[in-house]
Amino acid sequence: MLGPEHIGSLLRDALRNRHLGDADIYLTATTQALTRFANNRIHQNVYHDDAVAHVRVAYQKRQGRAVTNNLSPDGLRSAVLQAREHASLMPEDPDFPGLPSASQSASVHAYDEATASTGPEHRAAVVGMVCRKAADAGLEAAGFYRTGVTELAVFSSRGPRYCYHAGTFAGLLITARSDDSAGWAKGGGWRIDAFEPEALADEAIDKAVRGRNPQSLESGEYPVVLEHYAVDDMLEALSFYGMGAHMVQDGRSWMNDVIDQPAMSPLVSIWDDGLAPSGWPVPFDAEGVPRQRVNIVTDGVVQGPVHNSYTAAKAGVASTGHQRGATGGPTATNLFMRPGDRTTDQLIASVDRGLYITRFYYTRLAHNRGCVMTGMTRDGTFLIENGEITTPVKNLRFTQSYVDALAGCQALSNTAHLNLNEAGVAMHVPAALLENWRFTGQTV
């Protein structure tokens, strides 16, 4: 770790007495250790350590940027001067409100020393357990186990505040395969004790064993019980394709024309909360603005998007602190979906004939409005008959509006699981029973 004092000193010195106009620096530093495995053995163990400073200079309605991983005083000063030169070449943007002041944010604890100090011996022991279990079941296991530390910092010439946050992360992903089946499980969080590796191994192996000899199923519309992995995919897509105010203002969000409308089932409530410790909390955004809780959907009614300083100024509101990364628009990255009042078994028991789906794969946007996605099922798809899981089913392709699917939400599980993806987006979601899902055919 670089530490708050060292990072603060670097950033302050880089912007001192430069007469550049307004400027800020957003720094990310990540240390990650990763153990990969395939064919029931470890094949790669890597350690990655990197830090990147994103410099922004603004004056006369212009912005210029520069990026460097040279954190020496000369390297940072060079990046600042380069950003100043880039700003001079840019046209004025009449909508640019200027840089926000980095502000004091609420502190949130998301650092776990045991996770930060996890070594290759621990990861190898966990992976070894997974591979032995898979081999005993006649399967081959693949996946990865990663742990690490991320530091985030913002220093701005527009305010005396210096923002710093350190957080840890851990994640285990397992795929277990036979010749004609696969099972999948994933756990993660900011503490290594947030998930149970052996339970994840058993989950992936059980699906692969039960999924042998899958049968074909005709395309059509079916009720579905989605595991939290599949619901996670839905929230990630809804976030990336429409929860940011820039997409709403450009007219390319699924929220357009449905804000303040009951577009989803009354059972559905979704919000973003950067301070909630049950997610992967980060208290400020890439502009140093404190993150606010934002209700995205409440009891099925669409409330509105998240903002950065630019979109907030255009809308005449305050930034919600959701600038993700140095460029691009605001993004909801610590999402929650309210659980329901049933167990997953009760969700299954309420289906006469439908499908139980572990996760989706290779999902891509087909149309902005309604967040219409196309993709396929993967790693554990089963037929439900008379309230019981019966036959494994060959994977299916689908084209489905995620908004319409959530409008048909009939029930949610009473437990929620945290999923932290490789892009740093956290989703805390339950399993879901949806009235209808449109399948267009089998995968090859």
Residue pairs with C-beta under 8 A, 6 or more apart in sequence:
1 29
1 31
1 116
1 149
1 151
1 166
2 29
2 51
2 151
4 153
4 164
4 166
7 27
7 29
7 151
7 153
7 164
8 153
8 155
8 162
8 164
10 27
10 71
10 73
10 76
11 25
11 27
11 53
11 76
11 153
11 155
11 162
12 155
12 162
13 73
13 76
14 25
14 53
14 55
14 73
14 76
14 77
14 79
14 80
15 23
15 24
15 25
15 80
15 155
15 157
18 77
18 80
18 81
18 84
20 57
20 59
20 80
20 84
20 157
21 57
21 58
21 59
21 60
21 84
21 87
22 57
22 58
22 59
22 98
22 99
22 156
22 157
22 158
23 55
23 56
23 57
23 58
23 80
23 83
23 84
23 99
23 156
23 157
24 55
24 56
24 99
24 102
24 154
24 155
24 156
24 157
24 158
24 287
24 288
25 53
25 54
25 55
25 56
25 76
25 80
25 153
25 154
25 155
25 156
26 53
26 54
26 56
26 152
26 153
26 154
26 286
26 287
26 288
26 326
27 51
27 52
27 53
27 54
27 151
27 152
27 153
27 154
28 51
28 52
28 54
28 150
28 151
28 152
29 50
29 51
29 52
29 150
29 151
30 48
30 49
30 50
30 51
30 148
30 149
30 150
30 151
31 47
31 48
31 49
31 148
31 149
31 150
32 47
32 48
32 49
32 146
32 147
32 148
33 45
33 46
33 47
33 48
33 118
33 119
33 120
33 123
33 146
33 147
33 148
34 44
34 45
34 46
34 47
34 48
34 144
34 145
34 146
35 42
35 44
35 45
35 120
35 123
35 124
35 127
35 144
35 145
35 146
36 42
36 43
36 44
36 45
36 46
36 143
36 144
37 43
37 127
37 130
37 131
37 141
37 142
37 143
37 144
37 145
38 140
38 141
38 142
39 140
39 142
40 131
40 132
40 134
40 135
40 140
40 141
41 131
42 124
42 127
42 128
45 120
45 123
45 124
50 69
51 69
51 71
51 151
52 67
52 68
52 69
53 67
53 68
53 69
53 71
53 76
53 79
54 65
54 66
54 67
54 286
54 325
54 326
54 327
55 65
55 66
55 67
55 68
55 76
55 79
55 80
55 82
55 83
56 63
56 64
56 65
56 83
56 99
56 326
57 63
57 64
57 65
57 80
57 83
57 84
57 86
57 87
58 64
58 87
58 96
58 98
58 99
59 87
60 92
61 92
61 93
61 94
61 96
62 87
62 88
62 90
62 91
62 92
62 93
62 96
63 87
63 90
63 93
63 96
64 82
64 83
64 84
64 85
64 86
64 87
64 88
64 89
64 90
65 83
65 86
65 326
65 327
66 79
66 80
66 82
66 83
66 86
67 79
67 326
68 75
68 76
68 78
68 79
70 76
70 78
70 79
95 310
95 313
95 314
96 310
97 309
97 310
97 313
98 158
99 156
99 157
99 158
99 287
99 309
100 156
100 158
100 287
100 288
100 289
100 309
100 319
101 156
101 158
101 159
101 161
101 288
102 154
102 155
102 156
102 158
102 159
102 161
102 162
102 163
102 284
102 287
102 288
102 289
103 159
103 161
103 163
103 284
103 288
103 289
103 290
104 161
104 163
104 290
105 163
105 283
105 284
105 289
105 290
105 291
105 321
106 275
106 283
106 290
107 283
108 165
108 274
108 275
108 277
108 281
108 282
108 283
109 277
110 165
110 166
110 167
110 168
110 190
110 277
110 280
110 281
110 282
111 149
111 166
111 167
111 168
111 190
112 168
112 190
112 191
112 192
114 191
114 192
114 193
115 147
115 168
115 169
115 170
115 190
115 191
115 192
116 147
116 148
116 149
116 168
118 147
118 170
118 192
123 145
123 147
126 145
126 172
126 197
127 145
129 197
129 198
129 201
130 141
130 143
130 174
130 197
130 200
130 201
131 141
133 141
133 198
133 201
133 202
133 205
134 140
134 141
134 176
134 201
134 204
134 205
135 141
137 176
137 205
137 208
137 209
138 178
139 176
139 177
139 178
139 205
139 208
139 209
140 176
140 177
140 178
141 174
141 175
141 176
141 177
141 201
141 204
141 205
142 174
142 175
142 177
143 172
143 173
143 174
143 175
144 171
144 172
144 173
145 171
145 172
145 173
145 197
146 169
146 170
146 171
147 168
147 169
147 170
147 171
147 192
148 168
148 169
148 170
149 166
149 167
149 168
149 169
150 166
150 167
150 168
150 169
150 424
151 164
151 165
151 166
152 163
152 164
152 165
152 166
152 167
152 282
152 284
153 162
153 163
153 164
153 165
154 162
154 163
154 284
154 286
154 287
154 288
155 162
155 163
155 288
156 287
156 288
159 288
161 288
163 283
163 284
163 288
165 282
165 283
165 284
167 190
167 280
167 281
167 282
168 190
168 191
169 188
169 189
169 190
169 280
169 420
170 188
170 189
170 190
170 191
170 192
170 194
170 195
171 186
171 187
171 188
171 189
171 420
172 186
172 187
172 188
172 195
172 197
172 200
173 184
173 185
173 186
174 184
174 185
174 186
174 200
174 201
174 204
175 182
175 183
175 184
175 204
175 379
176 182
176 183
176 184
176 201
176 204
176 205
176 207
176 208
177 183
177 208
178 208
178 209
178 211
178 212
180 211
180 212
180 213
180 214
181 207
181 208
181 209
181 210
181 211
181 212
181 213
181 214
181 392
182 207
182 208
182 211
182 378
182 379
182 380
183 203
183 204
183 205
183 206
183 207
183 208
183 209
183 210
183 211
183 358
183 379
183 380
184 204
184 207
184 229
184 358
184 359
184 378
184 379
184 380
185 200
185 201
185 203
185 204
185 207
186 200
186 229
186 419
187 194
187 195
187 196
187 197
187 200
187 417
188 194
188 195
188 418
188 419
188 420
189 195
189 280
189 418
189 420
190 280
190 281
194 418
204 379
207 358
207 379
207 380
208 380
210 380
210 382
210 389
210 392
211 380
211 381
211 382
211 392
212 392
213 392
214 381
214 391
214 392
214 393
214 394
214 395
215 383
215 391
215 392
215 393
215 394
216 393
216 394
216 442
217 355
217 383
217 393
217 394
217 396
217 439
217 442
219 396
219 439
219 440
219 441
219 442
220 438
220 439
221 436
221 437
221 438
221 439
222 353
222 354
222 355
222 436
222 437
222 439
223 351
223 353
223 354
223 355
223 410
223 433
223 434
223 435
223 436
223 437
224 354
224 355
224 356
224 357
224 433
224 434
224 437
225 344
225 347
225 348
225 351
225 354
225 355
225 356
225 357
225 384
225 431
225 432
225 433
225 434
226 234
226 357
226 431
226 432
226 433
226 434
227 344
227 356
227 357
227 358
227 359
227 380
227 431
228 413
228 416
228 417
228 419
228 429
228 430
228 431
229 358
229 359
229 419
230 357
230 358
230 359
230 360
231 337
231 427
231 429
231 430
231 431
231 432
232 359
232 419
232 421
232 427
232 429
233 359
233 360
233 363
233 375
234 402
234 405
234 406
235 270
235 335
235 337
235 427
235 429
236 421
236 425
236 427
237 363
237 365
237 371
237 373
237 402
238 254
238 270
238 371
238 402
238 403
239 331
239 332
239 333
239 335
239 425
240 331
241 247
241 253
241 254
241 365
241 368
241 371
242 248
242 252
242 253
242 254
242 255
242 256
242 305
242 368
242 371
243 253
243 255
243 272
243 296
243 305
243 306
243 331
243 332
244 253
244 305
244 306
244 311
244 322
244 329
244 330
244 331
244 332
245 304
245 305
245 306
245 307
245 308
245 311
245 312
245 315
245 329
245 330
246 308
246 310
246 311
246 329
246 330
247 253
247 255
247 305
247 329
247 368
248 255
248 256
248 259
248 304
248 305
249 311
249 314
249 315
252 368
253 305
253 368
254 368
254 369
254 370
254 371
254 402
254 403
255 302
255 304
255 305
256 368
256 369
257 369
258 302
258 403
259 302
259 303
259 304
260 301
260 302
260 303
261 301
261 302
262 299
262 300
262 301
263 297
263 300
263 301
263 302
263 403
263 407
264 297
264 300
264 302
264 403
264 406
264 407
264 409
265 300
265 406
265 407
265 408
265 409
265 410
266 299
266 300
267 300
267 338
267 340
267 409
267 410
267 411
267 412
268 297
268 299
268 300
268 337
268 338
268 406
268 409
269 295
269 297
269 298
269 299
269 300
269 337
269 338
270 295
270 296
270 297
270 335
270 336
270 337
270 338
271 293
271 294
271 295
271 296
271 297
271 298
271 335
271 336
272 293
272 294
272 296
272 306
272 322
272 332
272 333
272 334
272 335
272 336
273 279
273 291
273 293
273 294
273 334
273 336
274 281
274 282
274 283
274 284
274 291
274 292
274 293
274 321
274 333
274 334
275 281
275 283
275 291
275 293
276 293
276 334
276 336
276 428
278 336
278 418
278 428
279 334
279 335
279 336
279 418
279 426
279 428
280 334
280 418
280 420
280 424
280 426
281 334
282 291
282 333
282 334
283 290
283 291
284 290
284 291
284 321
285 291
285 308
285 319
285 321
285 322
285 323
285 324
285 330
286 323
286 324
286 325
286 326
287 308
287 309
287 319
287 321
287 323
289 308
289 309
289 319
289 321
289 323
290 321
291 320
291 321
291 322
291 334
292 320
292 321
294 303
294 304
294 305
294 306
294 320
294 322
294 332
295 303
296 302
296 303
296 304
296 305
296 306
296 332
296 335
297 303
300 407
305 311
305 330
306 320
306 322
306 330
306 331
306 332
307 315
307 317
307 318
307 319
307 320
307 322
307 330
308 319
308 321
308 322
308 323
308 329
308 330
309 319
309 323
310 329
311 319
311 329
311 330
312 318
312 319
312 320
320 330
322 330
322 331
322 332
322 333
323 329
323 330
324 330
324 331
324 333
331 425
333 424
333 425
333 426
334 425
334 426
335 425
335 426
335 427
335 428
335 429
336 416
336 427
336 428
336 429
337 412
337 416
337 427
337 428
337 429
337 430
338 412
338 430
339 412
339 413
339 414
339 415
339 416
339 430
340 411
340 412
340 413
340 414
340 430
341 411
341 412
341 414
342 411
342 412
342 413
342 414
343 413
343 414
343 415
344 413
344 415
344 431
346 411
347 411
347 413
347 431
347 432
347 433
348 356
348 384
348 387
348 388
348 389
349 387
349 388
350 387
350 410
350 411
350 433
351 384
351 387
351 433
352 385
352 386
352 387
353 383
353 384
353 385
353 386
354 383
354 384
355 377
355 381
355 382
355 383
355 384
355 393
355 396
355 437
356 380
356 381
356 382
356 383
356 384
356 389
357 377
357 380
357 381
358 377
358 378
358 379
358 380
358 381
359 377
359 378
359 379
359 380
360 375
360 376
360 377
360 378
360 398
361 375
361 376
361 377
361 378
361 379
362 375
362 376
363 373
363 374
363 375
364 373
364 374
364 375
365 371
365 372
365 373
366 372
366 373
366 374
366 399
367 401
370 401
370 402
370 403
370 404
371 401
371 402
371 403
372 399
372 400
372 401
372 402
373 398
373 399
373 400
373 401
373 402
374 397
374 398
374 399
374 400
375 397
375 398
376 395
376 396
376 397
376 398
376 443
377 395
377 396
377 398
377 443
378 395
381 392
381 393
381 394
381 395
381 396
382 389
382 390
382 391
382 392
382 393
383 389
383 390
383 391
383 392
383 393
384 390
385 391
394 442
394 443
395 442
395 443
396 439
396 440
396 441
396 442
396 443
397 439
397 440
397 441
397 442
397 443
398 437
398 438
398 439
398 440
399 438
399 440
400 437
400 438
404 436
405 434
405 436
405 437
406 432
406 434
408 434
408 435
408 436
409 432
409 433
409 434
409 435
410 433
410 434
410 435
411 432
411 433
412 430
412 431
412 432
412 433
413 430
413 431
413 432
414 430
415 430
416 428
416 429
416 430
417 428
417 429
417 430
418 426
418 427
418 428
419 426
419 427
419 428
419 429
420 426
421 427
